[in-house]
């Protein structure tokens, strides 16, 4: 379930103008634009955290871990 909660935030003027411009252009609410931006940023951070974790492993460890992903990708059809 995707519940929503009202919050109050303070943004700098340039970001407000950007959000309002995109919201008007795409005919979406400012909340939708900000929520999407946060979702993209969250995924970006997760990706970077995963990459950083792999950097700490040896090449052999990474190849072993990725072998399971190859099976997964074959199952889901990439």
N, CA, C and O atoms as a Tripos MOL2 file, in Angstrom:
@<TRIPOS>MOLECULE
protein
  312   311    78     0     0
PROTEIN
NO_CHARGES

@<TRIPOS>ATOM
      1 N           0.8430   -1.1780    0.0000 N.3       1 UNK1
      2 CA          0.0000    0.0000    0.0000 C.3       1 UNK1
      3 C           0.8870    1.2400    0.0000 C.2       1 UNK1
      4 O           1.8840    1.3020    0.7190 O.2       1 UNK1
      5 N           0.5210    2.2050   -0.7980 N.am      2 UNK2
      6 CA          1.3070    3.4140   -0.9590 C.3       2 UNK2
      7 C           0.6160    4.5670   -0.2420 C.2       2 UNK2
      8 O          -0.1720    5.2950   -0.8450 O.2       2 UNK2
      9 N           0.9140    4.7340    1.0490 N.am      3 UNK3
     10 CA          0.2780    5.8080    1.8110 C.3       3 UNK3
     11 C           1.0800    7.0930    1.6500 C.2       3 UNK3
     12 O           2.2830    7.0680    1.3890 O.2       3 UNK3
     13 N           0.3990    8.1950    1.8080 N.am      4 UNK4
     14 CA          1.0410    9.4980    1.6690 C.3       4 UNK4
     15 C           0.8700   10.2720    2.9630 C.2       4 UNK4
     16 O          -0.1260   10.1210    3.6710 O.2       4 UNK4
     17 N           1.8570   11.1020    3.2580 N.am      5 UNK5
     18 CA          1.8350   11.9240    4.4460 C.3       5 UNK5
     19 C           2.1650   13.3570    4.0610 C.2       5 UNK5
     20 O           3.1160   13.5960    3.3170 O.2       5 UNK5
     21 N           1.4070   14.2870    4.5480 N.am      6 UNK6
     22 CA          1.6630   15.7000    4.2820 C.3       6 UNK6
     23 C           2.8590   16.1590    5.1110 C.2       6 UNK6
     24 O           2.9640   15.8490    6.2970 O.2       6 UNK6
     25 N           3.7500   16.8970    4.4720 N.am      7 UNK7
     26 CA          4.9160   17.4610    5.1560 C.3       7 UNK7
     27 C           5.1090   18.9000    4.6990 C.2       7 UNK7
     28 O           4.5780   19.3280    3.6740 O.2       7 UNK7
     29 N           5.8590   19.6090    5.4660 N.am      8 UNK8
     30 CA          6.2130   20.9740    5.1030 C.3       8 UNK8
     31 C           7.7230   21.0310    4.9410 C.2       8 UNK8
     32 O           8.4650   20.6110    5.8290 O.2       8 UNK8
     33 N           8.1750   21.5480    3.8160 N.am      9 UNK9
     34 CA          9.6100   21.6690    3.5710 C.3       9 UNK9
     35 C           9.9300   23.0720    3.0960 C.2       9 UNK9
     36 O           9.0640   23.7910    2.5970 O.2       9 UNK9
     37 N          11.1770   23.4440    3.2590 N.am     10 UNK10
     38 CA         11.6460   24.7320    2.7760 C.3      10 UNK10
     39 C          12.6580   24.4740    1.6660 C.2      10 UNK10
     40 O          13.6460   23.7690    1.8710 O.2      10 UNK10
     41 N          12.4080   25.0450    0.4930 N.am     11 UNK11
     42 CA         13.2830   24.8620   -0.6580 C.3      11 UNK11
     43 C          13.8250   26.2070   -1.1080 C.2      11 UNK11
     44 O          13.2060   27.2480   -0.8860 O.2      11 UNK11
     45 N          14.9980   26.1720   -1.7480 N.am     12 UNK12
     46 CA         15.4930   27.4440   -2.2700 C.3      12 UNK12
     47 C          14.6830   27.8350   -3.5050 C.2      12 UNK12
     48 O          14.0540   26.9870   -4.1390 O.2      12 UNK12
     49 N          14.7040   29.1010   -3.8320 N.am     13 UNK13
     50 CA         13.8480   29.6700   -4.8760 C.3      13 UNK13
     51 C          14.0710   28.9940   -6.2330 C.2      13 UNK13
     52 O          13.1090   28.7530   -6.9620 O.2      13 UNK13
     53 N          15.3060   28.6900   -6.5760 N.am     14 UNK14
     54 CA         15.5970   28.0670   -7.8720 C.3      14 UNK14
     55 C          14.9290   26.6910   -7.9750 C.2      14 UNK14
     56 O          14.4080   26.3310   -9.0300 O.2      14 UNK14
     57 N          14.9450   25.9350   -6.8950 N.am     15 UNK15
     58 CA         14.3050   24.6130   -6.9090 C.3      15 UNK15
     59 C          12.7860   24.7310   -6.9930 C.2      15 UNK15
     60 O          12.1400   23.9350   -7.6730 O.2      15 UNK15
     61 N          12.2230   25.7010   -6.3190 N.am     16 UNK16
     62 CA         10.7730   25.9130   -6.3860 C.3      16 UNK16
     63 C          10.3620   26.2600   -7.8190 C.2      16 UNK16
     64 O           9.3940   25.7140   -8.3470 O.2      16 UNK16
     65 N          11.1020   27.1650   -8.4310 N.am     17 UNK17
     66 CA         10.7950   27.5450   -9.8070 C.3      17 UNK17
     67 C          10.9190   26.3490  -10.7460 C.2      17 UNK17
     68 O          10.0940   26.1740  -11.6420 O.2      17 UNK17
     69 N          11.9390   25.5330  -10.5440 N.am     18 UNK18
     70 CA         12.1320   24.3460  -11.3720 C.3      18 UNK18
     71 C          10.9510   23.3870  -11.2160 C.2      18 UNK18
     72 O          10.4050   22.9030  -12.2070 O.2      18 UNK18
     73 N          10.5650   23.1190   -9.9820 N.am     19 UNK19
     74 CA          9.4520   22.1970   -9.7210 C.3      19 UNK19
     75 C           8.1620   22.7400  -10.3320 C.2      19 UNK19
     76 O           7.4060   21.9900  -10.9490 O.2      19 UNK19
     77 N           7.9110   24.0130  -10.1680 N.am     20 UNK20
     78 CA          6.6950   24.6020  -10.7260 C.3      20 UNK20
     79 C           6.6920   24.5550  -12.2520 C.2      20 UNK20
     80 O           5.6540   24.3000  -12.8620 O.2      20 UNK20
     81 N           7.8340   24.7960  -12.8630 N.am     21 UNK21
     82 CA          7.9460   24.7430  -14.3260 C.3      21 UNK21
     83 C           7.6620   23.3290  -14.8440 C.2      21 UNK21
     84 O           6.9040   23.1560  -15.7990 O.2      21 UNK21
     85 N           8.2740   22.3180  -14.2100 N.am     22 UNK22
     86 CA          8.0820   20.9310  -14.6250 C.3      22 UNK22
     87 C           6.6360   20.4980  -14.3670 C.2      22 UNK22
     88 O           6.0310   19.8270  -15.2030 O.2      22 UNK22
     89 N           6.0890   20.8760  -13.2250 N.am     23 UNK23
     90 CA          4.7120   20.5040  -12.8820 C.3      23 UNK23
     91 C           3.7340   21.0600  -13.9200 C.2      23 UNK23
     92 O           2.8150   20.3630  -14.3500 O.2      23 UNK23
     93 N           3.9340   22.2910  -14.3100 N.am     24 UNK24
     94 CA          3.0550   22.9090  -15.3050 C.3      24 UNK24
     95 C           3.2240   22.2310  -16.6650 C.2      24 UNK24
     96 O           2.2400   21.9230  -17.3380 O.2      24 UNK24
     97 N           4.4690   22.0030  -17.0610 N.am     25 UNK25
     98 CA          4.7550   21.3990  -18.3680 C.3      25 UNK25
     99 C           4.1900   19.9880  -18.4660 C.2      25 UNK25
    100 O           3.6250   19.6170  -19.4950 O.2      25 UNK25
    101 N           4.3380   19.1980  -17.4050 N.am     26 UNK26
    102 CA          3.9040   17.7980  -17.4220 C.3      26 UNK26
    103 C           2.4890   17.6130  -16.8670 C.2      26 UNK26
    104 O           1.9830   16.4930  -16.7930 O.2      26 UNK26
    105 N           1.8630   18.7170  -16.4810 N.am     27 UNK27
    106 CA          0.5060   18.6840  -15.9160 C.3      27 UNK27
    107 C           0.4180   17.7130  -14.7400 C.2      27 UNK27
    108 O          -0.4620   16.8550  -14.6720 O.2      27 UNK27
    109 N           1.3610   17.8850  -13.8210 N.am     28 UNK28
    110 CA          1.3970   17.0900  -12.5960 C.3      28 UNK28
    111 C           1.4920   18.0370  -11.4100 C.2      28 UNK28
    112 O           1.7970   19.2200  -11.5610 O.2      28 UNK28
    113 N           1.2280   17.5010  -10.2410 N.am     29 UNK29
    114 CA          1.3290   18.3340   -9.0400 C.3      29 UNK29
    115 C           2.7960   18.4860   -8.6340 C.2      29 UNK29
    116 O           3.6510   17.6860   -9.0130 O.2      29 UNK29
    117 N           3.0550   19.5150   -7.8700 N.am     30 UNK30
    118 CA          4.4190   19.7030   -7.3470 C.3      30 UNK30
    119 C           4.8080   18.5290   -6.4730 C.2      30 UNK30
    120 O           5.9650   18.1090   -6.4720 O.2      30 UNK30
    121 N           3.8480   17.9940   -5.7270 N.am     31 UNK31
    122 CA          4.1270   16.8360   -4.8750 C.3      31 UNK31
    123 C           4.5880   15.6410   -5.7090 C.2      31 UNK31
    124 O           5.5250   14.9390   -5.3290 O.2      31 UNK31
    125 N           3.9290   15.4140   -6.8430 N.am     32 UNK32
    126 CA          4.3320   14.2940   -7.7040 C.3      32 UNK32
    127 C           5.7620   14.4730   -8.2180 C.2      32 UNK32
    128 O           6.5320   13.5150   -8.2700 O.2      32 UNK32
    129 N           6.1070   15.6940   -8.5920 N.am     33 UNK33
    130 CA          7.4500   15.9730   -9.1140 C.3      33 UNK33
    131 C           8.4920   15.7480   -8.0170 C.2      33 UNK33
    132 O           9.5080   15.0920   -8.2500 O.2      33 UNK33
    133 N           8.2480   16.2800   -6.8460 N.am     34 UNK34
    134 CA          9.2040   16.1380   -5.7370 C.3      34 UNK34
    135 C           9.2990   14.6820   -5.2940 C.2      34 UNK34
    136 O          10.3950   14.1930   -5.0170 O.2      34 UNK34
    137 N           8.1730   13.9870   -5.2230 N.am     35 UNK35
    138 CA          8.1720   12.5800   -4.8280 C.3      35 UNK35
    139 C           8.9780   11.7480   -5.8280 C.2      35 UNK35
    140 O           9.7550   10.8790   -5.4320 O.2      35 UNK35
    141 N           8.7930   12.0150   -7.1210 N.am     36 UNK36
    142 CA          9.5460   11.2870   -8.1470 C.3      36 UNK36
    143 C          11.0420   11.5810   -8.0380 C.2      36 UNK36
    144 O          11.8650   10.6730   -8.1540 O.2      36 UNK36
    145 N          11.3920   12.8480   -7.8170 N.am     37 UNK37
    146 CA         12.8040   13.2170   -7.6760 C.3      37 UNK37
    147 C          13.4410   12.4940   -6.4930 C.2      37 UNK37
    148 O          14.5770   12.0290   -6.5860 O.2      37 UNK37
    149 N          12.7200   12.3990   -5.3940 N.am     38 UNK38
    150 CA         13.2400   11.6940   -4.2190 C.3      38 UNK38
    151 C          13.3660   10.1980   -4.4840 C.2      38 UNK38
    152 O          14.3150    9.5660   -4.0220 O.2      38 UNK38
    153 N          12.4140    9.6250   -5.2250 N.am     39 UNK39
    154 CA         12.4850    8.2090   -5.5730 C.3      39 UNK39
    155 C          13.7210    7.9210   -6.4270 C.2      39 UNK39
    156 O          14.4310    6.9430   -6.1890 O.2      39 UNK39
    157 N          13.9730    8.7680   -7.4130 N.am     40 UNK40
    158 CA         15.1480    8.6010   -8.2750 C.3      40 UNK40
    159 C          16.4260    8.7400   -7.4490 C.2      40 UNK40
    160 O          17.3620    7.9580   -7.6150 O.2      40 UNK40
    161 N          16.4650    9.7240   -6.5670 N.am     41 UNK41
    162 CA         17.6430    9.9360   -5.7170 C.3      41 UNK41
    163 C          17.8680    8.7460   -4.7790 C.2      41 UNK41
    164 O          19.0040    8.3220   -4.5680 O.2      41 UNK41
    165 N          16.7840    8.2150   -4.2220 N.am     42 UNK42
    166 CA         16.9010    7.0500   -3.3320 C.3      42 UNK42
    167 C          17.4980    5.8590   -4.0700 C.2      42 UNK42
    168 O          18.3700    5.1700   -3.5400 O.2      42 UNK42
    169 N          17.0310    5.6140   -5.2960 N.am     43 UNK43
    170 CA         17.5680    4.5090   -6.0960 C.3      43 UNK43
    171 C          19.0170    4.7570   -6.4750 C.2      43 UNK43
    172 O          19.8190    3.8240   -6.5030 O.2      43 UNK43
    173 N          19.3620    6.0080   -6.7690 N.am     44 UNK44
    174 CA         20.7340    6.3890   -7.0860 C.3      44 UNK44
    175 C          21.6540    6.0970   -5.9030 C.2      44 UNK44
    176 O          22.7400    5.5450   -6.0780 O.2      44 UNK44
    177 N          21.2200    6.4660   -4.7080 N.am     45 UNK45
    178 CA         22.0180    6.2080   -3.5040 C.3      45 UNK45
    179 C          22.1780    4.7240   -3.2520 C.2      45 UNK45
    180 O          23.2700    4.2710   -2.9090 O.2      45 UNK45
    181 N          21.1060    3.9570   -3.4180 N.am     46 UNK46
    182 CA         21.1650    2.5150   -3.2310 C.3      46 UNK46
    183 C          22.1590    1.8980   -4.2060 C.2      46 UNK46
    184 O          22.9740    1.0570   -3.8260 O.2      46 UNK46
    185 N          22.0860    2.3190   -5.4560 N.am     47 UNK47
    186 CA         23.0120    1.8080   -6.4800 C.3      47 UNK47
    187 C          24.4620    2.1090   -6.0870 C.2      47 UNK47
    188 O          25.3270    1.2380   -6.1770 O.2      47 UNK47
    189 N          24.7180    3.3290   -5.6570 N.am     48 UNK48
    190 CA         26.0770    3.6990   -5.2500 C.3      48 UNK48
    191 C          26.5430    2.9050   -4.0360 C.2      48 UNK48
    192 O          27.7130    2.5320   -3.9510 O.2      48 UNK48
    193 N          25.6370    2.6440   -3.0980 N.am     49 UNK49
    194 CA         25.9910    1.8460   -1.9250 C.3      49 UNK49
    195 C          26.3400    0.4160   -2.3190 C.2      49 UNK49
    196 O          27.2710   -0.1790   -1.7750 O.2      49 UNK49
    197 N          25.5830   -0.1300   -3.2700 N.am     50 UNK50
    198 CA         25.8650   -1.4920   -3.7440 C.3      50 UNK50
    199 C          27.2220   -1.5240   -4.4470 C.2      50 UNK50
    200 O          28.0200   -2.4330   -4.2160 O.2      50 UNK50
    201 N          27.4810   -0.5440   -5.2940 N.am     51 UNK51
    202 CA         28.7690   -0.4790   -6.0000 C.3      51 UNK51
    203 C          29.9140   -0.3540   -5.0090 C.2      51 UNK51
    204 O          30.9400   -1.0160   -5.1610 O.2      51 UNK51
    205 N          29.7480    0.4870   -3.9980 N.am     52 UNK52
    206 CA         30.7940    0.6600   -2.9870 C.3      52 UNK52
    207 C          31.0450   -0.6500   -2.2450 C.2      52 UNK52
    208 O          32.1870   -0.9790   -1.9260 O.2      52 UNK52
    209 N          29.9830   -1.3920   -1.9740 N.am     53 UNK53
    210 CA         30.1380   -2.6860   -1.3020 C.3      53 UNK53
    211 C          30.9000   -3.6660   -2.1560 C.2      53 UNK53
    212 O          31.7190   -4.4290   -1.6440 O.2      53 UNK53
    213 N          30.6460   -3.6600   -3.4530 N.am     54 UNK54
    214 CA         31.3640   -4.5610   -4.3530 C.3      54 UNK54
    215 C          32.8390   -4.1850   -4.4710 C.2      54 UNK54
    216 O          33.6880   -5.0590   -4.6450 O.2      54 UNK54
    217 N          33.1460   -2.8970   -4.3760 N.am     55 UNK55
    218 CA         34.5400   -2.4620   -4.4860 C.3      55 UNK55
    219 C          35.3900   -3.0250   -3.3600 C.2      55 UNK55
    220 O          36.6000   -3.1850   -3.5140 O.2      55 UNK55
    221 N          34.7680   -3.3250   -2.2350 N.am     56 UNK56
    222 CA         35.4980   -3.8730   -1.0930 C.3      56 UNK56
    223 C          35.7480   -5.3670   -1.2280 C.2      56 UNK56
    224 O          36.4860   -5.9510   -0.4350 O.2      56 UNK56
    225 N          35.1390   -5.9780   -2.2220 N.am     57 UNK57
    226 CA         35.2870   -7.4210   -2.4030 C.3      57 UNK57
    227 C          36.3540   -7.7100   -3.4600 C.2      57 UNK57
    228 O          36.6880   -6.8590   -4.2850 O.2      57 UNK57
    229 N          36.8710   -8.9210   -3.4090 N.am     58 UNK58
    230 CA         37.8350   -9.3400   -4.4260 C.3      58 UNK58
    231 C          37.0940   -9.6280   -5.7200 C.2      58 UNK58
    232 O          35.8750   -9.7950   -5.7150 O.2      58 UNK58
    233 N          37.8120   -9.6860   -6.8130 N.am     59 UNK59
    234 CA         37.1950   -9.9680   -8.1120 C.3      59 UNK59
    235 C          36.5030  -11.3310   -8.0940 C.2      59 UNK59
    236 O          35.4400  -11.5000   -8.6910 O.2      59 UNK59
    237 N          37.1060  -12.2980   -7.4120 N.am     60 UNK60
    238 CA         36.5080  -13.6330   -7.3300 C.3      60 UNK60
    239 C          35.1730  -13.5850   -6.5720 C.2      60 UNK60
    240 O          34.2080  -14.2380   -6.9710 O.2      60 UNK60
    241 N          35.1200  -12.8130   -5.4800 N.am     61 UNK61
    242 CA         33.8640  -12.6630   -4.7270 C.3      61 UNK61
    243 C          32.7700  -12.0700   -5.6030 C.2      61 UNK61
    244 O          31.6270  -12.5260   -5.5750 O.2      61 UNK61
    245 N          33.1240  -11.0460   -6.3860 N.am     62 UNK62
    246 CA         32.1480  -10.3880   -7.2500 C.3      62 UNK62
    247 C          31.6440  -11.3570   -8.3110 C.2      62 UNK62
    248 O          30.4420  -11.4150   -8.5690 O.2      62 UNK62
    249 N          32.5410  -12.1180   -8.9280 N.am     63 UNK63
    250 CA         32.1300  -13.0800   -9.9540 C.3      63 UNK63
    251 C          31.2010  -14.1360   -9.3640 C.2      63 UNK63
    252 O          30.2230  -14.5270  -10.0030 O.2      63 UNK63
    253 N          31.4950  -14.5980   -8.1580 N.am     64 UNK64
    254 CA         30.6200  -15.5670   -7.4990 C.3      64 UNK64
    255 C          29.2320  -14.9680   -7.2420 C.2      64 UNK64
    256 O          28.2140  -15.6170   -7.4850 O.2      64 UNK64
    257 N          29.2020  -13.7380   -6.7550 N.am     65 UNK65
    258 CA         27.9240  -13.0910   -6.4580 C.3      65 UNK65
    259 C          27.1330  -12.8430   -7.7380 C.2      65 UNK65
    260 O          25.9160  -13.0280   -7.7600 O.2      65 UNK65
    261 N          27.8020  -12.4350   -8.7810 N.am     66 UNK66
    262 CA         27.1240  -12.1310  -10.0360 C.3      66 UNK66
    263 C          26.5830  -13.3760  -10.7220 C.2      66 UNK66
    264 O          25.6400  -13.2810  -11.5070 O.2      66 UNK66
    265 N          27.1560  -14.5350  -10.4440 N.am     67 UNK67
    266 CA         26.6590  -15.7540  -11.0780 C.3      67 UNK67
    267 C          25.1960  -15.9960  -10.7020 C.2      67 UNK67
    268 O          24.4130  -16.4670  -11.5260 O.2      67 UNK67
    269 N          24.8330  -15.6790   -9.4770 N.am     68 UNK68
    270 CA         23.4360  -15.7990   -9.0610 C.3      68 UNK68
    271 C          22.5480  -14.8010   -9.7950 C.2      68 UNK68
    272 O          21.4010  -15.1090  -10.1200 O.2      68 UNK68
    273 N          23.0780  -13.6030  -10.0580 N.am     69 UNK69
    274 CA         22.3010  -12.5990  -10.7730 C.3      69 UNK69
    275 C          22.0650  -13.0070  -12.2240 C.2      69 UNK69
    276 O          21.0010  -12.7280  -12.7770 O.2      69 UNK69
    277 N          23.0420  -13.6630  -12.8450 N.am     70 UNK70
    278 CA         22.8460  -14.1360  -14.2120 C.3      70 UNK70
    279 C          21.6430  -15.0710  -14.2730 C.2      70 UNK70
    280 O          20.8170  -14.9690  -15.1810 O.2      70 UNK70
    281 N          21.5460  -15.9820  -13.3070 N.am     71 UNK71
    282 CA         20.3890  -16.8840  -13.2570 C.3      71 UNK71
    283 C          19.1010  -16.0930  -13.0760 C.2      71 UNK71
    284 O          18.0910  -16.3890  -13.7140 O.2      71 UNK71
    285 N          19.1350  -15.0920  -12.2100 N.am     72 UNK72
    286 CA         17.9620  -14.2790  -11.9580 C.3      72 UNK72
    287 C          17.5480  -13.5360  -13.2370 C.2      72 UNK72
    288 O          16.3720  -13.5220  -13.6020 O.2      72 UNK72
    289 N          18.5380  -12.9120  -13.9200 N.am     73 UNK73
    290 CA         18.2300  -12.1910  -15.1390 C.3      73 UNK73
    291 C          17.6470  -13.0880  -16.2110 C.2      73 UNK73
    292 O          16.7660  -12.6730  -16.9630 O.2      73 UNK73
    293 N          18.1370  -14.3210  -16.2830 N.am     74 UNK74
    294 CA         17.5700  -15.2610  -17.2460 C.3      74 UNK74
    295 C          16.1180  -15.5930  -16.9110 C.2      74 UNK74
    296 O          15.2930  -15.7670  -17.8070 O.2      74 UNK74
    297 N          15.8140  -15.6800  -15.6260 N.am     75 UNK75
    298 CA         14.4430  -15.9750  -15.2040 C.3      75 UNK75
    299 C          13.4740  -14.8260  -15.4990 C.2      75 UNK75
    300 O          12.3420  -15.0490  -15.9290 O.2      75 UNK75
    301 N          13.9330  -13.6000  -15.2630 N.am     76 UNK76
    302 CA         13.0470  -12.4470  -15.4520 C.3      76 UNK76
    303 C          13.0930  -11.9020  -16.8670 C.2      76 UNK76
    304 O          12.3210  -11.0060  -17.2070 O.2      76 UNK76
    305 N          13.9780  -12.4230  -17.6920 N.am     77 UNK77
    306 CA         14.0280  -12.0080  -19.0740 C.3      77 UNK77
    307 C          14.6650  -10.6620  -19.3130 C.2      77 UNK77
    308 O          14.3790  -10.0050  -20.3140 O.2      77 UNK77
    309 N          15.5290  -10.2420  -18.4040 N.am     78 UNK78
    310 CA         16.2520   -8.9810  -18.4830 C.3      78 UNK78
    311 C          15.3520   -7.9040  -18.9590 C.2      78 UNK78
    312 O          15.7790   -6.7570  -19.0920 O.2      78 UNK78
@<TRIPOS>BOND
     1     1     2 1
     2     2     3 1
     3     3     4 2
     4     3     5 am
     5     5     6 1
     6     6     7 1
     7     7     8 2
     8     7     9 am
     9     9    10 1
    10    10    11 1
    11    11    12 2
    12    11    13 am
    13    13    14 1
    14    14    15 1
    15    15    16 2
    16    15    17 am
    17    17    18 1
    18    18    19 1
    19    19    20 2
    20    19    21 am
    21    21    22 1
    22    22    23 1
    23    23    24 2
    24    23    25 am
    25    25    26 1
    26    26    27 1
    27    27    28 2
    28    27    29 am
    29    29    30 1
    30    30    31 1
    31    31    32 2
    32    31    33 am
    33    33    34 1
    34    34    35 1
    35    35    36 2
    36    35    37 am
    37    37    38 1
    38    38    39 1
    39    39    40 2
    40    39    41 am
    41    41    42 1
    42    42    43 1
    43    43    44 2
    44    43    45 am
    45    45    46 1
    46    46    47 1
    47    47    48 2
    48    47    49 am
    49    49    50 1
    50    50    51 1
    51    51    52 2
    52    51    53 am
    53    53    54 1
    54    54    55 1
    55    55    56 2
    56    55    57 am
    57    57    58 1
    58    58    59 1
    59    59    60 2
    60    59    61 am
    61    61    62 1
    62    62    63 1
    63    63    64 2
    64    63    65 am
    65    65    66 1
    66    66    67 1
    67    67    68 2
    68    67    69 am
    69    69    70 1
    70    70    71 1
    71    71    72 2
    72    71    73 am
    73    73    74 1
    74    74    75 1
    75    75    76 2
    76    75    77 am
    77    77    78 1
    78    78    79 1
    79    79    80 2
    80    79    81 am
    81    81    82 1
    82    82    83 1
    83    83    84 2
    84    83    85 am
    85    85    86 1
    86    86    87 1
    87    87    88 2
    88    87    89 am
    89    89    90 1
    90    90    91 1
    91    91    92 2
    92    91    93 am
    93    93    94 1
    94    94    95 1
    95    95    96 2
    96    95    97 am
    97    97    98 1
    98    98    99 1
    99    99   100 2
   100    99   101 am
   101   101   102 1
   102   102   103 1
   103   103   104 2
   104   103   105 am
   105   105   106 1
   106   106   107 1
   107   107   108 2
   108   107   109 am
   109   109   110 1
   110   110   111 1
   111   111   112 2
   112   111   113 am
   113   113   114 1
   114   114   115 1
   115   115   116 2
   116   115   117 am
   117   117   118 1
   118   118   119 1
   119   119   120 2
   120   119   121 am
   121   121   122 1
   122   122   123 1
   123   123   124 2
   124   123   125 am
   125   125   126 1
   126   126   127 1
   127   127   128 2
   128   127   129 am
   129   129   130 1
   130   130   131 1
   131   131   132 2
   132   131   133 am
   133   133   134 1
   134   134   135 1
   135   135   136 2
   136   135   137 am
   137   137   138 1
   138   138   139 1
   139   139   140 2
   140   139   141 am
   141   141   142 1
   142   142   143 1
   143   143   144 2
   144   143   145 am
   145   145   146 1
   146   146   147 1
   147   147   148 2
   148   147   149 am
   149   149   150 1
   150   150   151 1
   151   151   152 2
   152   151   153 am
   153   153   154 1
   154   154   155 1
   155   155   156 2
   156   155   157 am
   157   157   158 1
   158   158   159 1
   159   159   160 2
   160   159   161 am
   161   161   162 1
   162   162   163 1
   163   163   164 2
   164   163   165 am
   165   165   166 1
   166   166   167 1
   167   167   168 2
   168   167   169 am
   169   169   170 1
   170   170   171 1
   171   171   172 2
   172   171   173 am
   173   173   174 1
   174   174   175 1
   175   175   176 2
   176   175   177 am
   177   177   178 1
   178   178   179 1
   179   179   180 2
   180   179   181 am
   181   181   182 1
   182   182   183 1
   183   183   184 2
   184   183   185 am
   185   185   186 1
   186   186   187 1
   187   187   188 2
   188   187   189 am
   189   189   190 1
   190   190   191 1
   191   191   192 2
   192   191   193 am
   193   193   194 1
   194   194   195 1
   195   195   196 2
   196   195   197 am
   197   197   198 1
   198   198   199 1
   199   199   200 2
   200   199   201 am
   201   201   202 1
   202   202   203 1
   203   203   204 2
   204   203   205 am
   205   205   206 1
   206   206   207 1
   207   207   208 2
   208   207   209 am
   209   209   210 1
   210   210   211 1
   211   211   212 2
   212   211   213 am
   213   213   214 1
   214   214   215 1
   215   215   216 2
   216   215   217 am
   217   217   218 1
   218   218   219 1
   219   219   220 2
   220   219   221 am
   221   221   222 1
   222   222   223 1
   223   223   224 2
   224   223   225 am
   225   225   226 1
   226   226   227 1
   227   227   228 2
   228   227   229 am
   229   229   230 1
   230   230   231 1
   231   231   232 2
   232   231   233 am
   233   233   234 1
   234   234   235 1
   235   235   236 2
   236   235   237 am
   237   237   238 1
   238   238   239 1
   239   239   240 2
   240   239   241 am
   241   241   242 1
   242   242   243 1
   243   243   244 2
   244   243   245 am
   245   245   246 1
   246   246   247 1
   247   247   248 2
   248   247   249 am
   249   249   250 1
   250   250   251 1
   251   251   252 2
   252   251   253 am
   253   253   254 1
   254   254   255 1
   255   255   256 2
   256   255   257 am
   257   257   258 1
   258   258   259 1
   259   259   260 2
   260   259   261 am
   261   261   262 1
   262   262   263 1
   263   263   264 2
   264   263   265 am
   265   265   266 1
   266   266   267 1
   267   267   268 2
   268   267   269 am
   269   269   270 1
   270   270   271 1
   271   271   272 2
   272   271   273 am
   273   273   274 1
   274   274   275 1
   275   275   276 2
   276   275   277 am
   277   277   278 1
   278   278   279 1
   279   279   280 2
   280   279   281 am
   281   281   282 1
   282   282   283 1
   283   283   284 2
   284   283   285 am
   285   285   286 1
   286   286   287 1
   287   287   288 2
   288   287   289 am
   289   289   290 1
   290   290   291 1
   291   291   292 2
   292   291   293 am
   293   293   294 1
   294   294   295 1
   295   295   296 2
   296   295   297 am
   297   297   298 1
   298   298   299 1
   299   299   300 2
   300   299   301 am
   301   301   302 1
   302   302   303 1
   303   303   304 2
   304   303   305 am
   305   305   306 1
   306   306   307 1
   307   307   308 2
   308   307   309 am
   309   309   310 1
   310   310   311 1
   311   311   312 2
@<TRIPOS>SUBSTRUCTURE
     1 UNK1         2 RESIDUE 1 A UNK
     2 UNK2         6 RESIDUE 1 A UNK
     3 UNK3        10 RESIDUE 1 A UNK
     4 UNK4        14 RESIDUE 1 A UNK
     5 UNK5        18 RESIDUE 1 A UNK
     6 UNK6        22 RESIDUE 1 A UNK
     7 UNK7        26 RESIDUE 1 A UNK
     8 UNK8        30 RESIDUE 1 A UNK
     9 UNK9        34 RESIDUE 1 A UNK
    10 UNK10       38 RESIDUE 1 A UNK
    11 UNK11       42 RESIDUE 1 A UNK
    12 UNK12       46 RESIDUE 1 A UNK
    13 UNK13       50 RESIDUE 1 A UNK
    14 UNK14       54 RESIDUE 1 A UNK
    15 UNK15       58 RESIDUE 1 A UNK
    16 UNK16       62 RESIDUE 1 A UNK
    17 UNK17       66 RESIDUE 1 A UNK
    18 UNK18       70 RESIDUE 1 A UNK
    19 UNK19       74 RESIDUE 1 A UNK
    20 UNK20       78 RESIDUE 1 A UNK
    21 UNK21       82 RESIDUE 1 A UNK
    22 UNK22       86 RESIDUE 1 A UNK
    23 UNK23       90 RESIDUE 1 A UNK
    24 UNK24       94 RESIDUE 1 A UNK
    25 UNK25       98 RESIDUE 1 A UNK
    26 UNK26      102 RESIDUE 1 A UNK
    27 UNK27      106 RESIDUE 1 A UNK
    28 UNK28      110 RESIDUE 1 A UNK
    29 UNK29      114 RESIDUE 1 A UNK
    30 UNK30      118 RESIDUE 1 A UNK
    31 UNK31      122 RESIDUE 1 A UNK
    32 UNK32      126 RESIDUE 1 A UNK
    33 UNK33      130 RESIDUE 1 A UNK
    34 UNK34      134 RESIDUE 1 A UNK
    35 UNK35      138 RESIDUE 1 A UNK
    36 UNK36      142 RESIDUE 1 A UNK
    37 UNK37      146 RESIDUE 1 A UNK
    38 UNK38      150 RESIDUE 1 A UNK
    39 UNK39      154 RESIDUE 1 A UNK
    40 UNK40      158 RESIDUE 1 A UNK
    41 UNK41      162 RESIDUE 1 A UNK
    42 UNK42      166 RESIDUE 1 A UNK
    43 UNK43      170 RESIDUE 1 A UNK
    44 UNK44      174 RESIDUE 1 A UNK
    45 UNK45      178 RESIDUE 1 A UNK
    46 UNK46      182 RESIDUE 1 A UNK
    47 UNK47      186 RESIDUE 1 A UNK
    48 UNK48      190 RESIDUE 1 A UNK
    49 UNK49      194 RESIDUE 1 A UNK
    50 UNK50      198 RESIDUE 1 A UNK
    51 UNK51      202 RESIDUE 1 A UNK
    52 UNK52      206 RESIDUE 1 A UNK
    53 UNK53      210 RESIDUE 1 A UNK
    54 UNK54      214 RESIDUE 1 A UNK
    55 UNK55      218 RESIDUE 1 A UNK
    56 UNK56      222 RESIDUE 1 A UNK
    57 UNK57      226 RESIDUE 1 A UNK
    58 UNK58      230 RESIDUE 1 A UNK
    59 UNK59      234 RESIDUE 1 A UNK
    60 UNK60      238 RESIDUE 1 A UNK
    61 UNK61      242 RESIDUE 1 A UNK
    62 UNK62      246 RESIDUE 1 A UNK
    63 UNK63      250 RESIDUE 1 A UNK
    64 UNK64      254 RESIDUE 1 A UNK
    65 UNK65      258 RESIDUE 1 A UNK
    66 UNK66      262 RESIDUE 1 A UNK
    67 UNK67      266 RESIDUE 1 A UNK
    68 UNK68      270 RESIDUE 1 A UNK
    69 UNK69      274 RESIDUE 1 A UNK
    70 UNK70      278 RESIDUE 1 A UNK
    71 UNK71      282 RESIDUE 1 A UNK
    72 UNK72      286 RESIDUE 1 A UNK
    73 UNK73      290 RESIDUE 1 A UNK
    74 UNK74      294 RESIDUE 1 A UNK
    75 UNK75      298 RESIDUE 1 A UNK
    76 UNK76      302 RESIDUE 1 A UNK
    77 UNK77      306 RESIDUE 1 A UNK
    78 UNK78      310 RESIDUE 1 A UNK
